[in-house]
Amino acid sequence: MNSKILRIAFTAALSGFLFGFDTVVISGANEPIKELWATNWFIANTPFTFHGIFIMSMALWGTVVGSLFGNIPCDRIGRKKTLFWIGVLYTLSALGSALAADPYLFSFFRFIGGLGVGASSVAAPIYISEISSPKNRGKLGGLYQFNLVLGILIAFISNYLFQGFGGFNDWRWMLGIEAIPAIIYTIMVVQIPNSPRWLAINKQDGKKAFETLKSIYEESDARAKLEEIKQSLNTEKIKGSLFSKKYKTPLILAFLIAFFNQVSGINFVLYYAPEILERAGLATQESLFSSIAIGITNLIFTFVGVWLLDKLGRKQLMKIGSIGYIISLGMVAWCFKTSADSTILLSFILIFIASHAIGQGAVIWVFISEIFPQRVRALGQSWGTGTHWVFAAIITLITPTFLDKEIGIFKDNPWPIFVFFAGMMVLQLIFVLFMMPETKGVSLEELGKKMSNKD
């Protein structure tokens, strides 16, 4: 693999590290903030708690906004500049939320970080797919997910190490430390080139596109790739709304894979890992340490999934992951219902994490970035990631209503939650078997033709 392309893709994928860190670091601050600001109360005449809306899910609502509108800067100022400003948002969020004096200011800065996460899930996968070749697009695109789960692991480790550091304000250190990698990433992303496809099609600057291609490929390959991009431009003359019949197939595929990603329960488990493990009988310190085991498992099997993306293909990995989901979620529900030993329950949670990492985790961002034609790729990515984050926010918002040990509907035993997730994964397996196409080894231009329906 071209070492320069690898370096460029890895730099862009570092936004995924900040994504993973930012979204999971809140798990360590969950209980301390609840005690500090007494946020665990129901908002009048609603089933929602202040803590669920403003503390735990505010970043996710920022993510929804960032993902739904991330296509705008991607198309107007380019993928590269969008990635730069994402780094700035992460930095502001880390410092602001760590220094917040009240829950409202805290929520505001968490929302800012969410904007960065949402825009990152649009810009980084698109950018990486547009500088890659069909042979290595899966592996390079998978770097984003690999960095994401690395960020999750480091967040779990960081939370564990900062437990008790600085007394009652240890949660401020947990959140503020993110500013260091955010600043490093922001500096690094300045060095990467603009996407050649964005230059050729969005900016209509073939000369600069060729210069960028020539800087990362041999000249003959660069000319061939530019010609392929120009040919695809000629075949995409028909303009229309993303929501026209022409793009019905990729719209449905992006929606379903994003929807099933969230109703697997992955963010439910990651965000509330310490609380779930405490409900299984582990002490607070043990639950934080066990969260690190979740992060390590996620990282190892994501590496396996990324390695297999261009070997087995996207569809095969989704089959494997779906079966693993169904078995592990069913057994987690059984463990809670029968009050099985906490070690057994943790084992099945780790199998669940491994199933996600090798399936949905490895596939989702690569798959969505591949299936939309160039003219609507950024908007299509926003559609897919927006779907993902809307359901992530909803699940995180309502979790306290079901899980909380004092006021939750399933405060005595949360096993029905896992039965629901297992049932959703049966539906995902059906989707994979009968609807999901294989995109392995096919150029973006060719995929664009296959995915565009005739009006």
ABEGO torsion letter per residue (X at the ends): XBAAAAAAAAAAAAAAAAAAAAAAAAAAAAAAAAAAAGABBBBBGBABBAAAAAAAAAAAAAAAAAAAAAAAAAAAAEAAAAAAAAAAAAAAAAAAAAABABAAAAAAAAAAAAAAAAAAAAAAAAAAAAABBAAAAAAAAAAAAAAAAAAAAAAAAAAAAABGBGEAAAAAAAAAAAAAAAAAAAAAAAABBBBAAAAAAAAGBAAAAAAAAAAABBAAAAAAAAAAAAAAAAAAABBBBAABAAAAAAAAAAAAAAAAAAAAGAAAAAAAAAAAAAAAGBBAAAAAAAAAAAAAAAAAAAAAAAAAAAAAEAAAAAAAAAAAAAAAAAAAAAAAAAGBBAAAAAAAAAAAAAAAAABAAAAAAAAAAAABBAAAAAAAAAAAAAAAAAAAAAAAAAAAAAABAAABAAAABAAAAAAAAAAAAAAAAAAAAAABBBABGBBAAAAAAAABBBX
